[in-house]
Each structure stands twice: as structure tokens, then as C-alpha cells.
Amino acid sequence: MESLSVIWIIGIIFAFISDTITMLIIGKIINGIAIGMAFVTIPIYQYEIIPVQNRGRILSIFIFSCALGNLFIYVIRLISERFLNESKYSRLFWAIEVIPLVFAATFIAFIPESPKWLAANCEWTSAADVLESIEVKNSSILKRRKTKEDRIRLGDKHYVIKKYSTGVCIKSCSINGLFGKKYIKEVCRGILLLFFVDFTSISKILESLDYICQSCQIMGESLKTVTIFSLLMRVLFATAPILIIDMMRRKDVLVFGMFLTTIVIISYMILFLGFSIPIPKSEQPSLDWAMRVVFYPEKASVVLALTVFLDVVYYSMLVPTCWLYIIETFSTSSRIKGWVVIMSLHWLFEACTSLSFSFLMEELNGWLFLIISFICLGGLFFTTQLEETKGKFEFDPEFIMKDSQYELSDDKTLSAQPANLKCFDESSSSHYVSSRGSKNIRDLTVPQDSNIKGKPFNSFKKSVKESNISKPIMNPWETPYGSMENFLNNEKLNQQPANASNGNATVTKKLADAYNRL
């Protein structure tokens, strides 16, 4: 991220000293690259380094900071326009932009590297140190002790793996692998959700606030007042997800936000088609673009109220929850590449809507909101079909731990299946015990011909210690989200020995029930 700050500063310098259109374009291109990298890097870094219970809050702070920056820049413009012309203000804007970047570059030097990046480069001790410092900070003494015990018990490598993945590999998948059968479902889910949020064109409506105000016959100082009020409401309500997003179900927030957006867009359509007065283009020859309608004062107030409300819904509900949901829906090994693809498409969608919205609004007028209404209805239906990700345990379908030694299964799939137990004749009296040395009677196996009725449990203790047969272990972090029932079923099966082939003796259901009763 230090290099990101440097690239951004270089772009600003190019724009600041530009005396030709070529240098200005170069500076803006460099700035665009830096902004794109920031939107890719910062949310992923926050997700990897922040504890689970605070990830949504920190991501919301990033969005809140963007809203606060918009308000700050607009206030600077209002202050400086009294004594600076447009050209000088642009240079002042670029100069001010350097200040937070310098602070960011200095601050970044003191923050830790992402534990996942350290682990991917085999720096397990450093990764474990960072994770432990995150876990124990502002935590109770009991939790600190438990964290330290977990690290000692598992070792640095497996302590980090447990935090980040269900498997023994936490490296990112390739781009080709991202669109393979293992990850294509989560990629499509993220792209579709992003499509519906971006193509509601809320950001374009908000960017057209000046033109909406002109249609509402608001000019001059009143226009500045409306803009300031809208930005203040955005900043104020952007604090809401910081406080509550981690406690909310992601799906519920998305459904509710999309429902409110649909209502507002339909209201826009009704107002523009039924309560506006068209203005011929010949009466506005000096304008390159404008909304060719005008509203009377009573309807203008409703339009402005809906615009501010839409701004609040977008920045306090849809954007933070959409981003958090998309990040959470990806698996450990697909998250980085998947988020890069999502953000790339986000800027592509933004560019498409920016180029088309003004033209479509001028030509279609209120009928454009009819098209957007259908998109919103599709988004509302889609969000109702989403799976909840709050509390989702990260499941990596490619790398699954096989047993307590953290080995990969041969086919890289979940292999903790019922063990095929070795059976012996009556004289051997060998019995089954788990690899952790459990003496639970459910772990024991006796030959079919053996009669346990009336025999004390103590008669089996000696043979338990002599057993060398091990049972595959299902660790808690090996269980995928939504598969706890399968996990419990597997545990029940593991408690019952599998049928032995070639006539070997097996434990009957009656004996298993007897052991369970014991």
C-alpha cells in the first residue's frame, strides 16, 4: 500500500504542474490507476487483518471516509470560489489531495502486513504474531489465555491456517481457477449482486443533483444549500453501518435496501411522467445537457426529498452491505482474485452508466425510470434468493484437511468418512480407539460373535491401549457453512464401524445401540 500512495502522489504532481492537455491526461490516468488499486487493496486488507466481529464496521469506515471527503472538498470549493477562478481552484484541489496521502503513506509504515500475505510467503511466525496481537487487543484475560493456548497447541502454521482457511493451503487461486467449477457459483453471485446495485444508477442520479435542482427551479445559493444538506445527510447516515452492520443479517439489509430503492425509483417515474412539464429543446439552446422537464414547487419538494432519501439508502445500506456480502461470499483462496474481478467490473459498470445516463435521461425522460424500476425489481427478487453470509465459516473446496496431521486427501475433497475398521477373530479382542486416545465406549469395536451382555466395561480397557487403529479426525474448521447436519451425520457414522468385507465380523445395530445406552 505504500507504493499505492506513491503512485497516487505522482499522478497528482503530474496534474498540478500540467500546462498541456497531454500532461493533464497522463496525471488523471495515473490517479485513476491509484484509485482503482485503493478500492481493491484496502477492503481486502481490512478483511484479512480485522477480527471477524468488526469487519463490517471497518469496511463501513472506509465508505464513510469517502463520503466525508466529498463533503470536505465541496466546502473547500465554496470557500475558495470567492477569490479563486476555476483553473486556480483545480490546482488547489490537487494540492490539498496530497495532504491525506502523505499522512497515509507515513501511517502505512507502522501498520502490520497482512497475516495471510505473510503466511502465503511462508512467514508463519510473523503471521501468527500479527494474528495474536489482533486477537488479544482489548480482549478479556480469559480470551487472551485461550488465544495463547491455541497457538501453542496448534503451532504457528496451523494456528494461522485455522484462522483463514479450512485447508492446508491459503494461497490465492489463479484467474483460470476462479472461473472453474469450484468457484464459479460464488463469482456469478458476486457479479450479479454488483450488477443490480450499480445499474440502479443511484450514483448517477446523485451526480445529477444540480440538474434535478434546476428542474425544480432551484438556483444560486439555494442550490448550494441543497447540495450541502445532501452531503451532510450522506455523512450522517454513513455512520449507521459503522455502529450496527456487524449485528445485522446481510441478506435482510440488502432486501430492505433494494425494496426502498424500488419504491423511490417508481415514485420518480410517476413524478416525471405524470407531474412534470416538458420543456422544448429550442427553449434551452445554451445548455449541452439538461433535464427537459420542470416541476412546480409542491412537486419539486417531493423530488428533492426522494433524492436525498435515495442518497441515504445507497450509502448507508446498499454499498457497505453489498461490498461486505461479496467479500464474505468468496472462499479463502478465491477472495483476492474474486474481489479484483468485482472491482474491475464495478468501474466498468460505473463508466457505462456515466456515459449513457445523461443521454438516456434527455431522450427518454421519465421512461428511463421505468427501465430502472424493472432492474430494481429484478435486484429485489435476486436478493431474496441469496444465502446468508453472517457467521459463514470460510470453506475452501479445493484444499481440505484429512486428519490431525493436516494432510491432503488424495482427491482434495472432504475425506473424514467412516473408517473401515480392521476386524479380528474372537481371540484377538482388539478394539477401536481414536487417534487422540479417547476412551469413550462409542469408540470401541468388538467382534460380532462377542457377547457383551453382562460383561463389565473394564474388561476392554487393556485391549483399548493395545489398539493401533486410528480414526480420521474432523476438525471444527473443516466443516463447510451449511453442512453441520452432514458433519453430525458423519460423526454418527464414525461412531459405528463400517461393514467388513469378505465375511469379516461387523458390529450390528443392536450392539451399537447397547453401547450408546452404556
N, C-alpha and C positions, 0 to 999 in steps of 0.2 A: 504493500500500500504506500510505502514511501516513494516508490517510483511513480505511482499514480499521481501523487501530489506534485512531483517534479514535472511530469508531463503537462498537468493542468496549468502550472505556473508558466511553463514555456509557451503554451497556447495563449495565455493572457498577455504575455510580453509581446508576442507577435501582433496581437490585435491592438495593443496600446500604442506601439510605435509605428503602426502601419500608415503609410502615406499613399499607398496604391490599393486598388481593389484586390489585386492578387495576394498581397500580404495579409489583407483582412480575411480573405477566404481561407488561406493557409492557417491562420490563427484560429478561426472558427472550426475548421476541420479537426485541429488538434484538441480544441476544447470539447468537441463532440465525442472524440475517442475517449477522452478522460472521463466525461460524464457517463458514457456507456460502461466503462470499466468500473466506475464507482458503484453504479446500480447493480452490477454483477458481483463485485467483491464484497461490499460492505454487508449486505444481508446474509450472505453465506458465512462470512467471518463471525458475525454476531450469533448466528445459529449454532456454530460449532463451539464457541467459547463461552456462551451464556448458559447457566443451568436451565433445565427443562421448564421449571416453573416461572421463569422470567423471559423466555424467548420472545413471546408476543409483545411484551412490554418494550423491550429494547428495539425490536423492529418498528414498533409504533413511534418510538422516539426519533428514529431516522426520518419517518414520514412527517412527523411534527416539525422537525428541524427544517425540512424543505418548505413547509408552509410558513414557518416563522421567517425564513429567508426571503420569501416572496413579499411578505408584509414589510420587512426592513428595507428592501430595495425600493419598494413603492414610496415609502416615507422619505427616503433619501431623494427620490426624484421630485417629490412635492417641495421639499426644502430647497433643492438646488435649481429648480426651474426659474426661480425669480431672478437669479443672477448668472445663470449659465445657459448658453444655447444648446441645441441638440447634440452637436458634434462634441462640445466640451463635456457635456453630461455623459456621453458614451465612454469617453476616456476616464472620467471619474468613476463610472460604474466598474470598468475593468480594473482600475487601481484598487478600489475597495474590495473587489473579489479576491485579491491576492492576500489580504489580511487573514481571513479564516484559514486559507490554505497553508500559510506559514505556521500558524498555530497547530493545524492538523499534522503537518509534517514533523513538527517538534514533538507533539504528543505521541505520534505513532512510534517514535523511537523508544518509548518507555512502556508500551503495552506488549504483552507476550505474544509469541507466534501461535498460530492455530495449533492446538494439540493434534488434530487429525493430520495436518501437513507434516508435523514433526514425526508422527507415527508412520506416515507413508514413506518417510525418508529414513526409517529405522532408528530414529532418535527416541526410543521408548522411555528412557528415564526422564528426559526433558518434558516429554508429553505428559507423563504421569505426574511430574511436579506441577505443571500448569493446571492439570485437572484437579489435583488435590487442593491446590491453593484456591481454586474456584469453589470447590465443594465445601471447604471448611470456613470460608469467609462468611461472617455474620450468621454462622450456624451454631446450634447448641453444642455443648460439650459432648453429649451422647452421640450426636451425628458426627462430630469430628473424630471421636474414637472409633466409630464404626467405619468411617472412610479410611482411616489409617489401617485398621484391621483388614479391610478388604484388599487394600494394596499389598500388605504383607502376605496375605493368604494366596492371592492370585499371582503376584509378581507384577512388575511394571507393564510388561507386554500385554498380558491377559486382562489387567486392570483397565488399560486403555481400550482394548477390544470390547470389553463388556459395556463400556460407556457409549461406544459409537456404532457397534455392529453386532449382528447375530452370528457372525462368522469370523474366521481367522484372517480374513483379508479385508482391509478398509481402504484400499486404493480405488480410485475412480475408474469406472468402465470407459471404454473407448466410445467415440461417436457412433461407430457402426454398431457396437453392442447396445447403445442407448436405444436404437430403433429396432433392436431384435425382439424376439418373442418374450424375453424375460421382463423387459421394461416398457414395452410399447403401450401397455394399458395405462400406466401412470403418466407417461409422456402425453398421450392423447387427452387424458383427463385434464392435465395442466393447460394444454394448448386451448382446449375448448372453453375452459373457465376464463382464461385470459381473453379469448376472442369475444365472449359475451360481455365482459366488463369493459373492454376497450371500445367495442363497436356500439355500445350505448351512446357513444360520442359525448359523454358528460363533460370531459375535459375541453372539448371543442366548444360546447355551449358556454362554458365558463370563460374560455378565452374570447368569446364573442360578447362579453358583458357590455362593452362600450356600445356595440351596435344594438343590443337589446335595449339599452338605456335610451339611445337615440329614437328607437321605435316607440318608446314610452314617453317621448318628448322631455327627456331629462338631459340637460346640457350644462356646461360650465362647471361651477363649483358644486352643484348638486351631483353631477356625475362623479366627481372625486369623492364626495361623501359616500355615495353608494358603493364605490369600489373599496374604500377604506372599511366600511361596515362589513362587506362580504369577506374581505381578508381577515378581519378581526374574528368573525364568526368561524371561519375555517380554522384559525389557530386555536380558538377557544374550544371547539368541539373535537379538534385533533388530540386534545389531552384525554378525552374519554377512553379510547382504546388503551392508552398507557396505563390506565387505572384498572380496567376490567377485562381486557381482551383475553388474558390468560385464564380467567374464570369462566369464559363463555364457550359454548359449543360452536365450532367454526361453521358448521353447516347451518345452524339456526341463524347466525348473524348474516350469512350470505343470502339465505332465503328471504329473510326480513328486509335486508337492504335492497335486493333485487325487486321485491314486491313494492317497496316505497318508490323505487326508481320508475317502475312501470306505471304507477299511479301518476307520478309527476309528468312523465312523457305523454301519457294520454291526455292529461289536463292541458299540456302545451298544445297538443294537436287540436283540442276543442277550442282553445282561445284563439289560435292562429287562423283556424278555418271559419269559426263562427262569430268571433267578436273583434276582428281586426278589419281595418280599412285599407285596401290595396292602394298603392301609390304608383302611378305610371313611371316608367323609366325616364321618360322625357322630362319629368319634373326634377330629376336629380342627375343632371349631366356631369356635374363636377366630381361625383363620387365614383371611385373604382369599384367599390362593393358596398352594399348596404342591404339591410332587410327592407324589402319593398312594401312594408305594411306599417301602420301606425295604430296605437292603442289610445283610447280615451283614458282620463285619469283613474277612474274606478277600476278598469280592467288592467291598466298599467301597474297598479299596486299589486294585483294578484300575480302578474307575470314576474315582477321583481321578487316577490316573496317566494314563489316557486323556484326561481333561480338560486336564491340564497339557500333555500332548503336543500336543493339538489347538490349544491356545493358541500353542505354539511354531511349529507348522506354519503357522498362519494369519498371524502377524505377521512371520515370518522368510522365508516363501516366497510365499504366495498374494497378500497385499496389495501388497508392493513390486513384485513381478514383474507382477502384473495391471495396476497403475497405469502402470508403465513401458511395458508392451506396448501398452496402449491409447493412450498419448501418442505412441508411435513409429509406430503403425499409421495415424495420421492424416496427411494431406498438409499441406504448409506452410500453405495458405490455409484449410484446414478445421480446423486443430488447436484454435484458441481456442474457436470456436463448438462444435466437437465435444466438447471437454472440459467446457464449461459444461453441455451436454446430459447427458453421462455423470454428472457430479457431481450434477446435479439428480435424475436417476433413482436415483443411489446413495442419496441421503437419502430419496427416496420409498420405495425398497425397504426401507431400514432402518426407516422408520416402519411399513410394512406388517408386517414380521416382528416388530417390537416389540409391536404391537397384537394379533397373532394367536398368537404363540408360547406365551405363558403359558396362554391359553385352550385351545389345541390340546394342549399338554403335559398339562394337567389332565384333559382329556376322553379323549384317545387313548392317553396313557401311552407305552409303547414303540412302538406302531404309528406314532407320528409319525416316529420314526427310520426306519421302513420307507419312508415317503414321501420323507424327506430322502435316503435311500440311492439311490432312483431318480433324484433330482435330481443327486446326485453322480456316478452312472454316466453320466447324460447329459452332465454337465460334463466328465467324463474323456474320453468319445468326442469331444466338441466340441474340446477342447484338442489332441487328436491330429490334427485336421484343420486347425489353424491354420498360417499361413505364418510362418516365422521373420522377426523384425524386427531382430535383432542385426546391425549393419552395413548395415542397409537404407539405400539412398540415397533421400533425400526427393524424391519425384516429384510434381509438381503437374500434373494432367491438363488444367488449364484454360489455363495460360499457358506456352508453350514457346518458347524462343528459336529464331529462324530461322537466323541466321548470325552471323558475327563482329561484326556491328553490333548484335546483341541486339534485332532487330526481331521483331514477332509475325507468325506466318504468318496468311494470310487466314482460315483456318478454325480457328485457335488449336490446331492439332494439330501433331504432330511432322512437320516439313517437310524435314528434311535427307535427301532422297531422291536417287537418282542424277540427275545433271544431264543435261539434254538439250543436248548439245554442238552447236555450230554447225559445219557441215562446209563445206569449200570445195573448189574444184576442185584439180587437181593442181598448178597453177601457184601457188596461194596458199601452200601448205605452212605453214598456220597450225596451231599446236599448243596443247594444253590445259595450263594451269598453275594451281595452286591459288591462292586469293586471298592466301595468305601468302607467295607467291613460291617455293614448293617447286620444286626442280629434280629431284625424283625421277622416274625414267623412267616409273614407273607412272602419273604424272600426264599423260603426253603422249598425244596423239591424232594420228594421221596419216590421210590419205585411204585408202580401201580399195584404190585402184588402186596405191598406192605400194608399192614393193618394198623392204623394209628389209634383205633378205638381203645381207650383205657390206658394208652401209653403216655407217660409224662413227657412234657416238652424238654426236660433236662436230658433225656436220652439222646437228643440230637445235638447237644452243644459241642461235643468233641468233634463230630463229623463236620460241623459248620466251620471250625477253624482249619480243618484239613482241606476244605474245598478250594480249588484254584480257578473255578469258573467265574468269569466276570460278567457283569451286566452293563450294557451301554447306558450311559447316563444322559438324561435330558436336562440340560441346564436351563434356568429360568429365561435367560436371554435368547435361547434357541427357539422359543415359541413365537410364531408369527401372530400379528394382530388379527383378531377374529378367529383364531384357531385354538382357543383354550379348550373348547369341547373336544377337539381331536387330540389335544395333548392329554387330557384326562382319560380319554378312551385308550390311548397308547399306554398310559400308566397302568390302567386296569389290565390291559393285555400283558404288560410286562410282569404283572404280579401272578399271571397264570402261565406256566410253561407251555411252549408250543408242542404240537404233536410230534412225536419222534417217528422217523421213517423206518422202514424195514422191520416192522413189528416191535420196535423198542417200546418199552412201557411208558405210559404218559399218566399225568395226574388227571383224574376225572373231575367233572364239575362238582360231584358230591364231596370229594376230598377238598377241593378248593373252598367250597362253602364252609366246610368244617374248620379249615384253617382261618377263614375270615371270622368265624364265630369265636375262635380262640383269641 
